[in-house]
């Protein structure tokens, strides 16, 4: 039978329901996040047949919604790419100008032959003046012209940028061509006129322009809608993919057709990405730079660069779009083929990129000022009398005893701390409506270690529930806010890396961080005699097995998970220095 991932059965109902997730880019204009409809039949074959017409209608609505989003983006200030700038210089600076010059010459010819005969001299003088101005770097006229064009088109292009300087210079080139052409046209020698290299090359590039509605971002939106409907991607992943695609589009040009992209361009983009430092957009030195300028700037800088694995991640976002477009007939090749880095060449033998903390390191961490008393906010690594009772100390402590990821703990809500048969546990959620996410895409229970209870975790939760009753904020860590990419774990992740560096645990990109707790708990459970498939359940790893496809109940009861995690005894680790909310803590029983 035909696969139908958009068909579902609701609980307590025999009838099939049709569901289609709406891409985030179209939700505002459509006014909803998902289409749903009961088909009123229990037979799957009938449901599949009924679904075709409905899905076609829904996808037409989505396409219309995406078109609205495109128009909205067009009305916003945007930074034009090189393709758009060159096209504007050509069309405004040469083509429109020469059309006006031809009309003027014809008009003057009708007035009198004497007036017409004087035109070649006038145009020749203007041409020589334009050439002289360009040779002497006198671009004031063209800079002012470029400034007006940028304002009319709502471009976000700083005048001190290389892009603006190139644009004003290219306008000057086109203007010089215009005067030379006008002189030749007025003399009847237009057929012998030779265009500048810039005008010739920009004209030649026009065959690369995408058809209406088939730009790279247009096709990405269609690809994304399909992957969401097939449930092969989540909204969060699509949003991250789009950021990479936008970076690619900024490099090759927003008006390009997908089929015009060649392997050389993808290779140059890949090499440019390889030259960038991690999180380059957050560094002041790259502020207001276009992507090509950022590539040039980064090549002259020393220091850390993005890893080969990260570069492959960027290519792994672009390549499937080309593969889909080839299947759909939009392109005849995939220019990403053969351009992925061989990661085996970049790996160091025996290197553990996320090493667990040693017993000595854990003792240093747990006796450090953040957990025993620090000077003040912003000086958490300096000893003092202030105590932490917020995310700064609680998130790493919870990660230590649960092995959960830092983002999973940072996003917790008060309703995620539950009990089953008097056993408290944490429900780590993947819920699109609340914005909570897990790497696996699944919600899972997470046991609370007995030492975490002893330290005062449940009392902290109680204090937050009292606070929430007053301010209505159900976040377990109310001070945390998502960053511009929607990551609520970014602030505690950065804080923790910096703190580890301040207390001498971390040095550069040595791999130590919050994930070291996850690796450490894995080792603790192995020492307790558990096999990896049992540990995987505790840590929430995806397990792809034949048995995993049977039944509907997720493996691992709360009691079993509690017994498993409590088997981690952390021998040699001293917890007695921890003082959170004025609670002193002894060793593990």
C-alpha positions as CSV (number, residue, x, y, z in Angstrom):
1,X,0.0,0.0,0.0
2,X,1.1,3.5,-0.7
3,X,3.0,5.2,2.1
4,X,0.8,7.9,3.7
5,X,2.7,9.7,6.5
6,X,0.1,12.4,6.6
7,X,-2.6,9.9,7.7
8,X,-3.2,9.3,11.4
9,X,-5.7,7.8,13.7
10,X,-6.8,9.8,16.7
11,X,-7.1,8.1,20.1
12,X,-10.5,6.3,20.6
13,X,-11.4,6.7,16.9
14,X,-11.5,4.2,14.1
15,X,-11.5,6.9,11.3
16,X,-8.5,8.2,9.6
17,X,-7.4,11.8,10.1
18,X,-5.5,13.8,7.5
19,X,-2.8,16.2,8.9
20,X,-0.3,18.5,7.1
21,X,2.1,20.7,8.9
22,X,2.3,24.2,7.5
23,X,5.9,25.6,7.0
24,X,6.7,28.3,9.5
25,X,7.2,30.9,6.8
26,X,3.6,30.6,5.7
27,X,1.9,30.3,9.1
28,X,1.4,34.0,9.7
29,X,-0.4,34.6,6.4
30,X,-2.5,31.4,6.7
31,X,-3.3,31.9,10.4
32,X,-2.6,28.4,11.6
33,X,0.2,25.9,12.1
34,X,-1.4,22.7,10.8
35,X,-4.2,21.5,8.5
36,X,-6.3,18.7,10.0
37,X,-9.4,17.0,8.6
38,X,-11.3,13.8,9.6
39,X,-11.9,11.7,6.5
40,X,-14.8,9.8,8.1
41,X,-13.5,6.4,6.9
42,X,-11.7,3.6,8.7
43,X,-10.3,1.8,5.5
44,X,-6.8,3.1,4.7
45,X,-7.2,2.6,1.0
46,X,-10.2,4.8,1.0
47,X,-8.5,7.4,3.1
48,X,-5.5,7.5,0.7
49,X,-7.8,8.1,-2.2
50,X,-9.8,10.9,-0.4
51,X,-6.6,12.6,0.7
52,X,-5.2,13.4,-2.7
53,X,-7.6,16.3,-3.6
54,X,-7.5,17.7,-0.1
55,X,-3.7,17.7,0.1
56,X,-3.5,19.4,-3.3
57,X,-5.8,22.1,-2.1
58,X,-3.8,22.5,1.1
59,X,-0.5,22.7,-0.7
60,X,-2.0,25.4,-3.0
61,X,-2.9,27.4,0.0
62,X,0.6,26.9,1.4
63,X,2.2,28.1,-1.9
64,X,0.0,31.2,-1.7
65,X,1.0,31.8,1.9
66,X,4.7,31.4,1.0
67,X,4.2,33.9,-1.8
68,X,2.8,36.4,0.7
69,X,5.9,35.8,2.9
70,X,8.1,36.5,-0.1
71,X,6.3,39.8,-0.8
72,X,6.6,40.7,2.9
73,X,10.4,40.0,2.7
74,X,10.6,42.2,-0.4
75,X,9.0,45.1,1.5
76,X,11.6,44.8,4.3
77,X,15.0,46.4,4.3
78,X,17.4,43.8,3.0
79,X,21.1,43.5,2.0
80,X,21.4,43.0,-1.7
81,X,23.8,40.5,-3.0
82,X,26.4,41.0,-5.8
83,X,24.0,39.5,-8.4
84,X,21.3,42.1,-7.5
85,X,23.8,45.0,-7.3
86,X,25.3,44.2,-10.7
87,X,21.9,43.9,-12.3
88,X,20.8,47.2,-10.8
89,X,23.9,49.0,-12.1
90,X,23.4,47.5,-15.5
91,X,19.7,48.2,-15.9
92,X,19.7,51.7,-14.3
93,X,23.2,52.9,-15.2
94,X,23.4,51.7,-18.8
95,X,20.2,50.3,-20.2
96,X,17.7,52.9,-19.0
97,X,20.2,55.7,-19.6
98,X,20.9,54.6,-23.2
99,X,17.2,54.4,-23.9
100,X,16.8,58.0,-22.7
101,X,19.9,59.1,-24.7
102,X,18.4,57.5,-27.9
103,X,15.1,59.2,-27.3
104,X,16.9,62.6,-26.7
105,X,19.0,62.2,-29.9
106,X,15.9,61.4,-32.0
107,X,14.1,64.4,-30.5
108,X,17.0,66.7,-31.2
109,X,17.2,65.5,-34.8
110,X,13.6,66.6,-35.4
111,X,14.4,70.1,-34.1
112,X,17.3,70.9,-36.5
113,X,20.3,69.2,-38.1
114,X,22.6,71.8,-36.4
115,X,21.4,70.8,-33.0
116,X,21.7,67.1,-33.8
117,X,25.2,67.6,-35.3
118,X,26.4,69.2,-32.1
119,X,25.4,66.1,-30.0
120,X,28.5,64.0,-30.7
121,X,30.7,66.7,-29.3
122,X,28.6,67.1,-26.2
123,X,28.5,63.3,-25.5
124,X,32.2,63.0,-26.2
125,X,33.0,65.7,-23.7
126,X,30.8,64.0,-21.0
127,X,32.5,60.7,-21.8
128,X,35.9,62.2,-21.4
129,X,34.9,63.9,-18.2
130,X,33.5,60.6,-16.8
131,X,36.7,58.8,-17.7
132,X,38.8,61.5,-16.1
133,X,36.7,61.5,-12.9
134,X,37.0,57.7,-12.6
135,X,40.8,57.8,-13.2
136,X,41.1,60.5,-10.4
137,X,38.8,58.5,-8.0
138,X,36.3,61.4,-8.1
139,X,33.1,59.3,-7.6
140,X,31.0,61.9,-5.8
141,X,28.3,61.9,-8.5
142,X,28.0,58.2,-8.7
143,X,28.1,57.8,-4.9
144,X,25.2,60.1,-4.6
145,X,23.4,58.2,-7.4
146,X,24.1,54.9,-5.6
147,X,22.8,56.4,-2.3
148,X,19.5,57.4,-3.9
149,X,19.0,54.0,-5.5
150,X,19.7,52.2,-2.3
151,X,17.1,54.4,-0.5
152,X,14.5,53.9,-3.2
153,X,15.0,50.1,-3.1
154,X,15.1,49.9,0.7
155,X,18.5,48.4,0.6
156,X,20.5,47.8,3.8
157,X,24.0,48.5,2.4
158,X,26.4,50.7,4.5
159,X,28.2,53.3,2.5
160,X,31.5,52.2,4.1
161,X,31.1,48.7,2.8
162,X,33.0,47.2,-0.1
163,X,29.6,46.3,-1.8
164,X,28.5,50.0,-1.8
165,X,31.9,51.0,-3.2
166,X,31.7,48.4,-6.0
167,X,28.1,49.4,-6.8
168,X,28.9,53.1,-7.1
169,X,32.0,52.2,-9.2
170,X,30.0,50.0,-11.5
171,X,27.4,52.7,-11.9
172,X,30.3,54.9,-13.1
173,X,31.4,52.3,-15.5
174,X,27.9,52.0,-16.9
175,X,27.6,55.8,-17.1
176,X,30.8,56.0,-19.0
177,X,29.5,53.4,-21.4
178,X,26.3,55.3,-21.8
179,X,28.1,58.5,-22.9
180,X,30.3,56.6,-25.3
181,X,27.3,54.8,-26.8
182,X,25.3,58.0,-27.1
183,X,28.2,59.6,-29.1
184,X,28.4,56.5,-31.4
185,X,24.6,56.5,-31.8
186,X,24.4,60.2,-32.7
187,X,27.1,59.6,-35.3
188,X,25.2,56.6,-36.7
189,X,28.0,54.2,-35.6
190,X,26.1,52.3,-32.9
191,X,26.8,48.9,-34.5
192,X,30.5,49.4,-34.0
193,X,30.3,50.4,-30.4
194,X,32.1,48.1,-27.9
195,X,30.8,47.6,-24.4
196,X,32.9,47.5,-21.3
197,X,33.8,44.1,-19.7
198,X,31.5,44.7,-16.8
199,X,28.4,45.4,-18.9
200,X,29.2,42.4,-21.2
201,X,29.6,40.0,-18.3
202,X,26.6,41.2,-16.4
203,X,24.4,40.9,-19.6
204,X,25.8,37.3,-20.0
205,X,24.8,36.4,-16.5
206,X,21.1,37.0,-17.2
207,X,20.5,33.5,-18.4
208,X,21.2,32.5,-14.8
209,X,18.2,34.3,-13.5
210,X,15.5,32.2,-12.0
211,X,11.9,32.1,-13.3
212,X,9.2,33.7,-11.3
213,X,8.6,31.7,-8.1
214,X,11.6,29.4,-8.7
215,X,14.4,31.2,-6.9
216,X,16.6,29.2,-4.6
217,X,14.6,30.3,-1.5
218,X,11.3,29.6,-3.3
219,X,12.4,26.0,-4.1
220,X,13.7,25.6,-0.5
221,X,10.3,26.5,0.9
222,X,8.7,23.8,-1.3
223,X,11.3,21.3,-0.3
224,X,10.8,22.2,3.4
225,X,7.0,21.9,3.1
226,X,7.4,18.4,1.6
227,X,9.8,17.2,4.3
228,X,7.5,18.5,7.0
229,X,4.5,16.8,5.5
230,X,6.5,13.5,5.2
231,X,7.6,14.0,8.8
232,X,11.2,13.6,7.7
233,X,12.2,16.9,9.3
234,X,11.0,19.0,12.2
235,X,10.2,22.7,12.2
236,X,13.2,23.4,14.3
237,X,15.5,21.7,11.8
238,X,13.9,23.5,8.9
239,X,14.5,26.8,10.6
240,X,18.2,26.0,11.1
241,X,18.4,24.8,7.5
242,X,17.0,28.0,6.2
243,X,19.7,30.1,7.9
244,X,22.4,28.0,6.0
245,X,20.5,28.3,2.7
246,X,20.2,32.1,3.2
247,X,24.0,32.2,3.7
248,X,24.5,30.3,0.5
249,X,22.0,32.5,-1.4
250,X,23.8,35.6,-0.2
251,X,27.0,34.2,-1.7
252,X,25.7,33.1,-5.1
253,X,23.0,35.7,-5.6
254,X,19.3,35.7,-4.6
255,X,18.0,35.9,-8.2
256,X,20.0,32.9,-9.4
257,X,18.3,29.8,-10.8
258,X,19.2,26.6,-8.9
259,X,20.3,25.0,-12.2
260,X,22.9,27.8,-12.9
261,X,24.9,26.9,-9.8
262,X,28.1,25.0,-10.6
263,X,30.5,23.0,-8.6
264,X,33.2,25.7,-8.7
265,X,30.8,28.1,-6.9
266,X,29.9,25.6,-4.3
267,X,33.5,24.7,-3.7
268,X,34.4,28.4,-3.3
269,X,31.5,28.8,-0.8
270,X,32.7,25.7,1.1
271,X,36.2,27.0,1.2
272,X,35.0,30.4,2.4
273,X,32.9,28.8,5.2
274,X,36.1,26.8,6.2
275,X,37.9,30.1,6.7
276,X,35.4,31.5,9.1
277,X,35.8,31.4,12.9
278,X,33.0,29.8,14.9
279,X,30.0,32.0,15.4
280,X,31.5,34.7,13.2
281,X,28.4,36.8,13.1
282,X,28.7,37.5,16.8
283,X,32.2,39.1,16.5
284,X,32.4,42.9,16.1
285,X,35.0,42.6,13.4
286,X,32.4,41.0,11.0
287,X,29.6,43.5,11.9
288,X,28.0,44.9,8.7
289,X,30.0,42.7,6.4
290,X,28.5,40.8,3.6
291,X,29.4,37.1,3.3
292,X,32.0,37.7,0.6
293,X,33.6,40.4,2.7
294,X,33.5,38.1,5.7
295,X,35.3,35.4,3.7
296,X,38.0,37.9,2.7
297,X,38.4,39.2,6.3
298,X,38.6,35.8,7.9
299,X,41.3,34.6,5.5
300,X,43.7,37.2,7.0
301,X,42.9,36.3,10.6
302,X,44.6,33.7,12.8
303,X,42.9,31.6,15.4
304,X,40.2,28.9,15.4
305,X,38.2,28.1,12.3
306,X,35.0,26.1,11.9
307,X,35.6,22.4,11.9
308,X,35.5,20.1,8.8
309,X,32.5,18.4,10.4
310,X,30.7,21.8,10.6
311,X,31.5,22.5,6.9
312,X,30.1,19.1,5.9
313,X,27.0,20.0,7.9
314,X,26.5,23.1,5.8
315,X,27.0,21.0,2.6
316,X,24.6,18.4,4.0
317,X,21.9,21.1,4.2
318,X,22.5,22.3,0.6
319,X,23.1,19.0,-1.2
320,X,19.6,17.3,-0.4
321,X,17.9,20.4,-1.9
322,X,19.7,19.9,-5.2
323,X,19.0,16.1,-5.0
324,X,15.2,16.9,-4.6
325,X,15.3,19.6,-7.3
326,X,16.9,17.1,-9.7
327,X,14.2,14.6,-9.0
328,X,11.6,17.3,-9.6
329,X,13.2,18.4,-12.8
330,X,14.4,21.8,-11.7
331,X,18.1,20.9,-12.1
332,X,20.1,18.4,-14.1
333,X,23.0,18.0,-11.7
334,X,24.0,18.2,-8.0
335,X,27.0,20.5,-7.8
336,X,27.7,19.4,-4.2
337,X,28.7,15.9,-5.3
338,X,32.3,15.1,-4.4
339,X,32.9,18.2,-2.3
340,X,32.4,16.8,1.2
341,X,35.5,16.6,3.3
342,X,36.8,13.1,4.2
343,X,36.5,13.5,8.0
344,X,38.8,10.5,8.6
345,X,41.6,12.7,7.5
346,X,40.8,15.3,10.2
347,X,40.4,12.9,13.1
348,X,43.2,12.3,15.5
349,X,43.7,8.7,16.6
350,X,42.3,8.0,20.0
351,X,40.9,11.5,20.5
352,X,37.7,11.8,22.5
353,X,36.1,15.1,21.5
354,X,33.8,15.1,24.5
355,X,35.9,13.7,27.4
356,X,34.2,13.0,30.8
357,X,35.5,14.9,33.8
358,X,38.0,13.0,36.0
359,X,37.4,12.6,39.7
360,X,39.9,15.3,40.4
361,X,38.2,17.7,38.0
362,X,34.8,17.0,39.5
363,X,36.1,17.7,43.0
364,X,37.6,21.0,41.7
365,X,34.3,21.9,40.1
366,X,32.1,21.0,43.1
367,X,34.3,22.9,45.6
368,X,34.6,26.0,43.3
369,X,32.9,29.3,44.3
370,X,29.8,28.8,42.2
371,X,28.8,25.8,44.4
372,X,30.3,26.9,47.7
373,X,29.9,30.7,47.7
374,X,31.0,33.4,45.2
375,X,31.7,37.1,45.3
376,X,28.9,38.5,43.1
377,X,27.1,38.1,39.8
378,X,29.6,38.3,37.0
379,X,32.4,37.1,39.4
380,X,31.1,33.6,40.1
381,X,34.6,32.1,40.0
382,X,35.9,34.3,42.9
383,X,35.2,33.1,46.4
384,X,32.6,35.0,48.5
385,X,29.5,34.8,50.5
386,X,26.8,34.9,47.8
387,X,25.0,31.6,47.0
388,X,23.4,30.5,43.8
389,X,19.8,29.4,43.7
390,X,19.2,29.7,39.9
391,X,20.2,28.1,36.6
392,X,23.9,28.9,37.0
393,X,24.5,26.2,39.5
394,X,21.4,24.0,39.2
395,X,21.7,23.2,35.5
396,X,25.2,21.7,35.7
397,X,24.2,19.8,38.9
398,X,21.2,18.3,37.2
399,X,23.2,17.5,34.1
400,X,25.8,15.7,36.4
401,X,23.1,13.4,37.9
402,X,20.8,12.8,34.9
403,X,23.2,12.9,31.9
404,X,20.7,15.2,30.2
405,X,21.8,17.8,27.6
406,X,22.1,21.3,28.9
407,X,19.4,22.6,26.5
408,X,16.9,19.9,27.7
409,X,17.3,21.0,31.3
410,X,17.3,24.8,30.5
411,X,13.9,24.5,28.7
412,X,12.1,22.7,31.6
413,X,8.7,23.9,32.8
414,X,7.3,23.4,36.3
415,X,4.8,20.9,35.0
416,X,7.6,18.8,33.7
417,X,8.6,17.8,37.3
418,X,6.2,14.9,38.0
419,X,5.6,11.8,40.2
420,X,4.7,8.3,39.4
421,X,4.0,5.8,42.3
422,X,5.6,8.4,44.6
423,X,8.7,8.4,42.5
424,X,9.7,12.0,41.4
425,X,11.0,12.3,37.8
426,X,11.7,14.9,35.1
427,X,9.8,14.7,31.8
428,X,12.1,15.9,29.1
429,X,9.8,17.1,26.4
430,X,9.8,17.5,22.6
431,X,6.7,19.7,22.1
432,X,6.4,22.1,19.2
433,X,3.6,24.1,20.8
434,X,5.7,25.0,23.9
435,X,8.9,25.2,21.8
436,X,10.6,22.4,23.8
437,X,12.9,20.2,21.8
438,X,15.0,17.1,22.1
439,X,17.7,15.9,19.7
440,X,15.8,12.6,19.2
441,X,12.5,14.3,18.6
442,X,10.9,12.2,21.4
443,X,9.6,13.0,24.9
444,X,11.2,10.8,27.6
445,X,11.1,10.5,31.4
446,X,14.3,11.1,33.3
447,X,15.0,9.7,36.7
448,X,16.1,11.9,39.6
449,X,19.2,10.6,41.4
450,X,18.9,10.3,45.2
451,X,21.9,12.6,45.6
452,X,20.1,15.3,43.5
453,X,17.2,15.0,45.9
454,X,19.5,15.2,48.9
455,X,21.1,18.4,47.5
456,X,17.7,20.1,47.5
457,X,16.4,19.8,43.9
458,X,12.8,19.2,44.9
459,X,12.9,22.1,47.3
460,X,14.2,24.3,44.5
461,X,11.2,23.2,42.4
462,X,8.8,24.0,45.2
463,X,10.3,27.5,45.6
464,X,9.8,28.1,41.8
465,X,6.2,26.9,42.0
466,X,5.5,29.5,44.8
467,X,7.2,32.2,42.6
468,X,5.2,31.1,39.5
469,X,1.9,31.4,41.4
470,X,2.7,35.1,41.7
471,X,4.2,36.0,38.4
472,X,2.6,33.4,36.1
473,X,5.9,32.3,34.5
474,X,6.0,28.5,34.5
475,X,9.7,28.2,33.5
476,X,11.8,26.3,36.0
477,X,14.6,28.8,35.2
478,X,12.6,32.0,34.6
479,X,15.7,34.1,33.9
480,X,16.6,32.2,30.7
481,X,15.4,33.5,27.3
482,X,15.9,31.9,23.9
483,X,18.6,33.6,21.7
484,X,17.9,34.8,18.2
485,X,18.1,31.3,16.9
486,X,15.5,30.1,19.4
487,X,18.1,28.2,21.6
488,X,17.3,28.6,25.3
489,X,20.4,26.6,26.2
490,X,22.9,29.0,24.6
491,X,23.3,31.2,27.6
492,X,24.0,28.4,30.2
493,X,26.2,26.6,27.7
494,X,28.4,29.7,27.1
495,X,28.4,30.5,30.9
496,X,29.5,27.0,31.7
497,X,32.3,26.9,29.2
498,X,33.6,30.3,30.4
499,X,33.3,29.3,34.1
500,X,35.2,26.1,33.5
501,X,38.0,28.1,31.8
502,X,38.0,30.6,34.8
503,X,38.6,27.8,37.3
504,X,41.3,26.1,35.3
505,X,39.3,23.0,34.1
506,X,38.9,24.0,30.4
507,X,41.6,25.2,27.9
508,X,40.5,26.3,24.4
509,X,38.7,23.7,22.4
510,X,39.6,20.7,24.5
511,X,36.0,19.2,24.5
512,X,35.2,19.8,28.1
513,X,31.8,21.3,28.8
514,X,28.3,20.3,29.9
515,X,28.4,17.2,27.6
516,X,31.2,15.9,29.8
517,X,28.6,15.2,32.5
518,X,26.7,13.0,29.9
519,X,29.8,11.1,29.1
520,X,30.7,10.8,32.8
521,X,27.3,9.3,33.7
522,X,27.8,6.8,30.9
523,X,31.1,5.6,32.4
524,X,29.5,5.5,35.9
525,X,26.7,3.2,34.7
526,X,29.2,1.0,32.8
527,X,31.2,0.6,36.0
528,X,27.9,-0.4,37.7
529,X,27.5,-3.3,35.3
530,X,25.0,-1.9,32.8
531,X,25.3,-2.6,29.1
532,X,25.2,0.1,26.5
533,X,21.7,-0.6,25.3
534,X,20.4,-0.1,28.9
535,X,22.4,3.1,29.2
536,X,21.0,4.4,25.9
537,X,17.5,4.2,27.4
538,X,18.6,6.2,30.4
539,X,20.3,8.9,28.3
540,X,17.5,9.1,25.8
541,X,19.4,8.0,22.7
542,X,17.4,6.8,19.7
543,X,17.4,3.0,19.4
544,X,16.7,1.7,16.0
545,X,15.8,-2.0,16.5
546,X,13.2,-4.5,15.2
547,X,11.7,-4.7,18.7
548,X,11.6,-1.0,18.9
549,X,9.0,-1.0,16.1
550,X,6.7,-3.2,18.2
551,X,4.1,-1.8,20.6
552,X,3.3,1.8,21.5
553,X,4.8,2.1,25.0
554,X,8.3,3.6,25.3
555,X,10.7,1.4,27.1
556,X,12.0,2.2,30.6
557,X,9.6,2.6,33.5
558,X,10.2,5.4,36.0
559,X,11.1,2.9,38.7
560,X,13.5,1.1,36.4
561,X,15.2,4.3,35.3
562,X,15.5,5.4,39.0
563,X,17.2,2.2,40.0
564,X,19.5,2.5,37.0
565,X,20.6,6.0,37.7
566,X,21.0,5.5,41.4
567,X,23.6,2.8,40.6
568,X,26.0,5.6,39.7
569,X,27.8,6.2,43.0
570,X,30.7,8.5,41.8
571,X,33.4,6.9,43.9
572,X,36.0,9.5,45.1
573,X,33.8,12.5,44.3
574,X,33.3,14.8,47.3
575,X,29.9,16.5,47.4
576,X,30.3,18.0,50.9
577,X,31.4,21.5,49.7
578,X,28.1,22.1,47.8
579,X,26.1,24.8,49.4
580,X,23.1,25.9,47.4
581,X,20.3,27.8,49.1
582,X,22.3,27.3,52.4
583,X,22.1,23.5,52.2
584,X,25.3,21.6,53.1
585,X,25.6,18.2,51.4
586,X,27.5,15.1,52.5
587,X,28.9,12.2,50.5
588,X,26.9,9.5,48.7
589,X,25.6,6.7,50.9
